Amino acid sequence: MTLDKMLASLFPNGHDVKNDNGVIFGSASLRSGAKALVIGVADRTAVGVDEAIRLSGYVLDSFAQGSGPILVLVDSDSQRMSKRDEMLGLNEYLAHLAKSLIYADMHGRPTIGLLYGHSAAGALLATGLATRVLVGLPGAEPAVMDLPSMARVTKLSIEALQEKAKSTPVFAPGLSNLARMGAVQISWTDTVSLADQLESLLGSLPNPHDRRDALGKERGGRLKAADIAERVRELALQTQ
């Protein structure tokens, strides 16, 4: 789904969203009459220090402009793996962006990620996965990590990883696999207005408590995470 087509379907009441060299920013009118902040990444742009600090700035500045939801549109590459970005502390910039979104969500500006293209690795963690709800749109192509990169990290062959991907979503790219793991909570259809689907979601947002591990267990894609997290919580309470 193209950015222009998505924006037209999401905001029939109008918007001023711009795409500046792959960084999305602006505002939009919702069906309810409320205003939403719209930010994100377009054109499969890699997220480096420049993109991350701009996006986090839009989030933090928005507290003085209203209390509507924040929509994070995502069609990115992975994080920008350049010497400049790494030397400037890219990990801290990405963490700052993720924390800005989480802070906003905890303080009255519910965050919704809309994954409409590609995304992977640190860029996905700092954008879509930092929102309260991550929605998958038709045509989305996310990946935890592309298989060639995963092969270099795990020292397993591409063929071995492809075989594991058939039964283990963690190793497999694609929207359906991220949904099985609980990372993508909802998938939308292009047969219904995106504006209608957005209003329905806004009217029934889950509470801010992160249930991705529980969803992964329920959907059979990540069987251990929820139990391990609960055991860690129990042990932490015992030491207080």
C-alpha positions, 0 to 999 in steps of 0.5 A: 500500500502506498503512502498517499493511498493509505493517508487518503483512506485513513483521513478523509476529513483532511491532513497536512502530513508530509514526507521529507526525505523519508521522515513523515510528520504532520497532523490529521483530522479523525472522524471523531473530530479529534486531531492526531499527530502523524509521524513515521518513516517512508520509502524504506528509509533506514533510521539513523541518528538524524531520523530518530532525533527528528521523530522523537522531537515531534513526539515530545513537542506534541504535548503542548499541542493537544492530547490526541493519539499519535500514529506511527506509520512505518515503511523503513529499512533497518537502522542505518548501519554507517560508521557515523551513526554508530560513532554518534551512538545510534543505539541511544538515539533509537532508545530515546525515540522508543522511550519518547513514544512509550512516555507519550502513551503513558501520559494521555497520548495513545500510540498506534503503529501502522506497518504498511511497508517493510521494516526490520531490526532496530528501526522496527523496535524504535517505531512500531514495536514501541507503540501500544498497538501495532497494526499490520496493513495489506502488503506489509513486509516486516522481519525481525532480521533478514535471513542473510544477517541472521545467518552471519549472527547465528553461524547457521546456513541460509538453508538451515534458517529457511527450514527452521522458519517453516515451523518457528516464527522467530526465524521467519519474515512476514506479517503473519509470523510477526502476528503469531509472535504477538508483535503485530496485534491486529491486521487490517483489510483493504476492503474496508475504509482504513478510517473506519478501522481506525475509529473502531480501534480507537474506540476499543484500545487495550490498556497500556499494559504490554501483552505481546508475550501473552498474545504470542503464547495464545497464537502459538508463535512464542511459547516461553516468553510470557511464562518466563516474564511472569517468573521473573516478576514473581522473583522480583516481588520476592526480593522486595 
